[in-house]
Amino acid sequence: MRVLIIGGGGREHALAWRLAQSPEVERVYAAPGNPGIARVGECLPPGDGSPAAYLSVAESVDADLTVVGPEAPLVAGVVDTFRARGRAIFGPTAAAARLEGSKIFAKNFLQQSNIPTAAFLAASDAGAAHQALDRFHFPLVIKSDGLAAGKGVVVAADRGAAEQALQSLKPPFVIEEFLAGEEVSFIVLSDGRHIVALEPTQDHKAVFDGDTGPNTGGMGAYCDSRILTADRTQVILDRIIRPTVLATGFTGFLYAGLMMTPDGPKVLEFNVRLGDPETQPIMHRIQTDLAPLLLDAARGRLAEQPIAWKPGPSVCVVLAAGGYPGAFESGKPIHGIAQAEAAGATVFNAGTRLGTAGLETAGGRVLGVTASGADLAAAIDHAYAAARHIHFEGMHYRSDIGRKGLKRYPATI
């Protein structure tokens, strides 16, 4: 089959890398793609990036399946556009994508569906939000309602921080109680009725070690089956995932950002696509052929069979541009990828481009260095050993990705 991937970041490179290994896949295309994807497939211009433009790309290569990476095309209705033309596409409709496109919609859905989540109030503007602050104890959480590339959330320790957040974020707002516990990224794929769960992952959103500093799109993640017990996984499926899928007819990747509280799992947010950087370690571990699985789901005939996984965990360390998640410069030459991959890692391109002198930076999150190991400690060591081979001006990364897990799990599987 011919597969088109919409998007051009690290998540899409990881998808292309895995799908290109499928014996069922004749050719992988990506729009717009990136230099890393160009190593395993063909990158195509996305036109104006509208649903109609992506449909035109799919028709130009006669794609048998299109897989949508980022959230914006989903919210814009790309799945509806493809389905109206009878083309197979994996992702949710615009109506179901509101679970990510509007946090107010998602919170109201959770409340009305009796799905556990944090207490909240919606505020249409800063004035209403200031009044809502009095209804909560600090710390509390403030979110922008719309899409914000993973950076529209602030945990405010006190009123001063909350008022500053209301100035920096865009209204409308959601004001939430702060939930304590362990955060887990739980992702499934669905055809609207049937569900297949992926292995749990844990993202690291804050820019600096120890979960300090502002939130980013994600500075790294690890995938390890021991993050959740079988019992906890079943609770999540029964109380959160299945009710959401059945109520919305959700198709595609449904990502529940969860807090494992003393009262059980509670939803922090929904995403309607694979996470980035969670995709990188997931794709590094998965053994089941993903291509026919996604095609079956797009056609509404997903079989609820477990996926096969490599036994050892995988870790992704994001190498970011200087200044990220604030202002950053592009065009910095990148060196050492070949040496990092010779050391056993897979280096996924995220914010890169080809310049006159070769590969250079073109985004805030530049590369995702991903490696596996017999246990979590080994996977962490392999990822960081590889990362140390790579250099570009201003490069920075967290040094503690996955290290909380070392305190929770035994050294070996």
VEXMI-104417 format. One record per residue (C-alpha): x, y, z; residue in one letter. Coordinates in steps of 0.25 Angstrom, whole numbers, plus 5000, padded with zeros to 4 digits. Each point is the difference from the previous one (the first is absolute). Layout:
<sites>
XYZA;...
</sites>
This chain:
<sites>
500050005000M;500450154998R;499950085013V;500050155002L;500350065013I;499650145003I;501050085007G;501450035001G;500549985015G;500749905008G;498749925002R;499849994985E;501449964998H;499849895010A;498849954993L;500650004987A;501249935005W;499149895006R;499149994988L;501149994990A;500449875006Q;498749944998S;500049894989P;498650054996E;500550144997V;500550034986E;500350155002R;499950105011V;499750154997Y;499950125009A;499550144999A;500850085003P;500949905006G;501450035004N;501549964997P;499949885009G;498749954993I;500750024987A;500949885004R;498949905000V;498950074991G;499750114991E;499650145005C;499050084992L;499550155001P;498750015008P;499550124992G;499350095010D;499849905010G;498550004999S;499249875001P;499850014985A;501550024997A;500349875008Y;498949934992L;500750044987S;501349955005V;499449865003A;499350004987E;501350034992S;500749885006V;498749925001D;500349975015A;499349885005D;500050055014L;500350145006T;500550015015V;499850145006V;501150045010G;499750145005P;498850055006E;499750124992A;499649934987P;499049915009L;499450125006V;499850064986A;499349884995G;501049934991V;499349865004V;498750054996D;500550054987T;500749874996F;498849925004R;499150084991A;500949964989R;500049855004G;501550005004R;500549925012A;500650095011I;500349975014F;499650115010G;498850065007P;498950094993T;500050145003A;498949985010A;500849905008A;501250084999A;499450115008R;500549915012L;501350074997E;499650124993G;499250065011S;500449975015K;498650055004I;499349914991F;500949885006A;499750045014K;498550014998N;500049874993F;500849935012L;499150065010Q;498749964993Q;500549864997S;500549985015N;501449974995I;500950045012P;500850134998T;500450125008A;499050105005A;499950124991F;499450144995L;500050064987A;500250144998A;499850084987S;500950115003D;501150055010A;499050075009G;499149875002A;501349925002A;500550095011H;498749985007Q;500149854998A;501350005007L;499350025013D;499349874999R;501349925000F;501249975009H;501450024996F;500749944992P;499050004989L;500049984985V;499750104989I;499849964986K;499750074987S;498749944993D;500649984986G;501249934994L;501350045006A;501049904995A;500149945014G;500450145006K;498750065004G;500049955014V;500650065013V;500049955014V;499950125009A;500649995014A;499350135005D;499150114995R;501250084995G;500449894991A;498549974996A;499850154996E;501350004992Q;499549874993A;498750074996L;500850114993Q;500849904992S;499049904996L;498850034990K;498649995005P;499049935002P;500649935012F;499849885008V;500450015015I;500249865006E;500449945013E;501449955001F;500149855001L;501149935007A;500549874995G;500849934989E;499750054986E;499849894989V;499850014985S;499049904996F;499749984985I;499149914992V;499649984986L;498549994996S;499149984989D;498850065007G;499649875007R;501249925003H;501350035007I;501449965000V;500950065011A;501550044999L;501049985010E;500050115011P;501050124999T;500450115009Q;500350144994D;500950115006H;499350134997K;500950105008A;501250054993V;501049985011F;500449895009D;499149965012G;498850054992D;500450155002T;499850114991G;498950034989P;499249894993N;500549964986T;499449914990G;500849895007G;501549985003M;500049855000G;499249875003A;500249865004Y;499149884996C;500049885011D;498949905002S;500250015015R;499550155001I;498649935002L;499649875006T;499049924992A;498950035010D;500250154998R;500049994985T;498749935001Q;499450115009V;500550114990I;499449924988L;498649985007D;499850135007R;500750104990I;500449954987I;498849914996R;498950105004P;500750114993T;500149924987V;498649955000L;499450135003A;500850084989T;500149894990G;501550035001F;500949954989T;501550015000G;501050025011F;499450045013L;501050055010Y;499650025015A;500950085008G;499749945014L;500450035014M;500149875009M;499450065013T;499749935013P;498549994995D;500449944987G;500350054986P;499550144996K;500050064987V;500950124999L;499850024985E;499649934987F;500950014987N;499449944987V;501349954994R;501349935005L;500850085009G;501450064997D;501049965005P;499249875005E;499949954986T;501549994999Q;500249895011P;498749944996I;500449974986M;501449965005H;499349895008R;498849954992I;500249874993Q;498649984994T;499950054985D;499350135002L;499650024985A;498949904999P;499550035014L;499850154996L;499449964987L;499049915007D;499750115010A;499750104989A;499149904993R;499249985013G;500549855002R;501050015011L;500249875008A;500250015015E;501349925000Q;501250045009P;501250064993I;501349935001A;501250085007W;501449995002K;500249975014P;501050115004G;499650145002P;500350124990S;500450145004V;500050134991C;500850125004V;499750134992V;501150094996L;499550145000A;500450134994A;500650115008G;498950085007G;498949904998Y;498950005004P;500250154998G;500650074988A;501049924993F;500950014988E;500049914988S;501149964990G;501049945010K;500849894993P;499749865006I;501249905002H;500149865006G;498749934996I;500849894992A;500849985013Q;498850005009A;499349894991E;501349924999A;499950005015A;498749934999G;499050115001A;498950044990T;500150154998V;498650064996F;500050134993N;499050105005A;500450154997G;501049984989T;500350044986R;501049994989L;500950124999G;501250034991T;500949935009A;499149895004G;499049975011L;499750125009E;499050045010T;498650054996A;499249995013G;500050005015G;500049855002R;501149964990V;500349855002L;499449885008G;501249905004V;499349875003T;500649875005A;499549875006S;500749915011G;499849875008A;499550095011D;499650145002L;501450045006A;500749944987A;499050074991A;500350145007I;501549974999D;499949974985H;499250124997A;500950105007Y;501349934995A;499450024986A;499650155003A;501450045004R;500549974986H;499050114994I;500450155000H;499450134995F;500150145006E;499150035011G;499649855002M;499449965013H;499249885006Y;499549955013R;501049905007S;498949935008D;499049944990I;499549875005G;500850005013R;498750015009K;499749864995G;501349955005L;499550025014K;498749934997R;500449884993Y;501049895002P;501350014992A;499749884991T;498749954994I;
</sites>
